[in-house]
Every structure is written in C-alpha cells, then in structure tokens.
C-alpha cells in the first residue's frame, strides 16, 4: 500500500477575489489529522494590504481566523502558513478586501513531511 504524504488540495492562479467571500466555493476537509501547508500571494491597487483568513467550521459553529497575526499581506510576496487540521472540521479561505490572488496552493501534509 502506497502512503501519500503530500496531497494537493487547492491550486489556484490569478483569481479575482471579493472581500469577505469564500474563495473556494466549497469547504475542504483533510483525509486525516494532518497539516495544511499554504502558499499565498496577492496583488492589489492602492490601499491597505488584505488580511488572509481561514474559516473553520463543524456541524454547529463557524469561526473566521486571521493568518499573519491579523496583519495584511503585501503585494508581490509569497507567504507560507501551516495549519493543523482535523477531518471532522471543514475549511475555507477569505481576504478582508477585494484583491487579485496571484497564487493559492494548499497541500495536505501527513506523516513526517513538512
């Protein structure tokens, strides 16, 4: 039996994103307790940098949590985040303002790989 230690979840490129709106359009959930390795980059017009967020939900509750200590992410830079995830929860991503997402890659990492 082959064990897949890195499983691609999301790979988006050059997508316009509306503020406070789910990016993926559908919740994602890991196959087991693992880590989501996230790479994200944006470009935007003048104004404050957008805050990158994750929405975590179960059957009853939903929470919107900020990455990067609640600070906006600057244009034309790649940011990397790791998020411990559980299969009984579901996940979705948002930005705090309209922006163009240059890249969003989410990989599920299990085992000893990170």
C-alpha positions as CSV (number, residue, x, y, z in Angstrom):
1,X,0.0,0.0,0.0
2,X,1.4,3.4,-1.0
3,X,1.1,6.2,1.6
4,X,0.7,9.6,0.1
5,X,2.5,12.1,2.4
6,X,1.7,15.2,0.4
7,X,-1.8,15.5,-1.1
8,X,-2.7,18.6,-3.2
9,X,-6.0,20.2,-2.1
10,X,-6.1,23.6,-3.9
11,X,-4.1,25.1,-6.7
12,X,-5.4,28.5,-8.0
13,X,-3.7,31.1,-10.1
14,X,-4.6,34.7,-11.0
15,X,-8.1,34.8,-9.5
16,X,-10.0,38.0,-8.6
17,X,-11.4,37.7,-5.0
18,X,-14.2,39.7,-3.4
19,X,-13.8,40.9,0.2
20,X,-15.2,38.6,2.9
21,X,-16.3,36.0,0.4
22,X,-15.3,32.3,0.4
23,X,-12.6,31.8,-2.2
24,X,-13.0,28.1,-3.0
25,X,-16.8,28.0,-3.2
26,X,-16.8,24.7,-1.3
27,X,-15.4,23.6,2.1
28,X,-12.4,21.4,2.1
29,X,-11.6,18.7,4.7
30,X,-8.4,16.7,5.3
31,X,-8.3,12.9,5.0
32,X,-6.8,12.6,8.5
33,X,-5.3,14.7,11.3
34,X,-2.5,16.5,9.4
35,X,-1.2,19.9,8.4
36,X,-2.3,22.2,5.6
37,X,0.8,23.8,4.0
38,X,-0.5,27.0,2.4
39,X,1.3,29.3,0.0
40,X,-0.5,32.6,-1.0
41,X,0.4,35.7,-2.9
42,X,-1.7,38.7,-4.0
43,X,-1.5,41.9,-6.0
44,X,-3.8,44.8,-5.5
45,X,-4.4,48.5,-6.2
46,X,-3.6,51.2,-3.6
47,X,-4.9,50.9,-0.1
48,X,-4.3,48.7,2.9
49,X,-3.0,45.1,2.3
50,X,-5.7,42.4,2.6
51,X,-5.8,40.1,5.6
52,X,-5.8,36.4,4.7
53,X,-8.3,34.4,6.7
54,X,-9.4,30.8,7.2
55,X,-13.0,29.8,8.1
56,X,-13.1,26.7,10.3
57,X,-16.5,25.0,10.7
58,X,-18.1,21.9,12.1
59,X,-21.8,20.9,12.2
60,X,-22.7,23.7,14.7
61,X,-20.2,26.6,14.7
62,X,-18.0,28.6,12.3
63,X,-15.0,30.7,13.2
64,X,-13.1,33.2,11.0
65,X,-9.5,33.3,12.0
66,X,-6.7,35.7,10.7
67,X,-3.3,34.5,9.5
68,X,-0.2,36.6,9.8
69,X,-1.2,37.9,13.3
70,X,-4.1,39.8,11.7
71,X,-1.7,41.9,9.6
72,X,-2.3,42.3,5.9
73,X,-0.2,40.5,3.3
74,X,1.8,42.7,1.0
75,X,1.6,42.5,-2.8
76,X,4.1,40.6,-4.9
77,X,5.4,38.5,-2.0
78,X,4.8,34.8,-1.3
79,X,3.6,34.0,2.2
80,X,3.7,30.5,3.7
81,X,1.5,29.2,6.5
82,X,1.0,25.9,8.3
83,X,-2.4,25.0,9.8
84,X,-3.0,21.9,11.9
85,X,-6.3,20.4,10.6
86,X,-8.7,17.6,11.6
87,X,-11.1,15.6,9.4
88,X,-14.2,16.4,11.4
89,X,-13.7,20.1,10.6
90,X,-14.1,21.9,7.3
91,X,-12.0,24.8,6.0
92,X,-12.5,27.7,3.6
93,X,-10.4,30.9,2.9
94,X,-11.1,34.6,2.5
95,X,-9.5,38.0,2.2
96,X,-10.6,41.1,4.1
97,X,-10.7,43.2,0.9
98,X,-11.0,42.9,-2.8
99,X,-7.8,41.7,-4.3
100,X,-6.3,39.6,-7.1
101,X,-4.9,36.3,-5.7
102,X,-1.8,35.5,-7.7
103,X,-1.5,32.1,-6.2
104,X,-3.1,29.9,-3.6
105,X,-1.8,26.4,-3.0
106,X,-3.0,24.2,-0.2
107,X,-1.4,20.8,0.4
108,X,-2.3,18.3,3.0
109,X,0.9,17.0,4.7
110,X,0.8,13.9,6.7
111,X,3.5,11.8,8.3
112,X,6.9,13.3,8.9
113,X,7.0,15.6,5.9
114,X,6.6,19.4,6.3
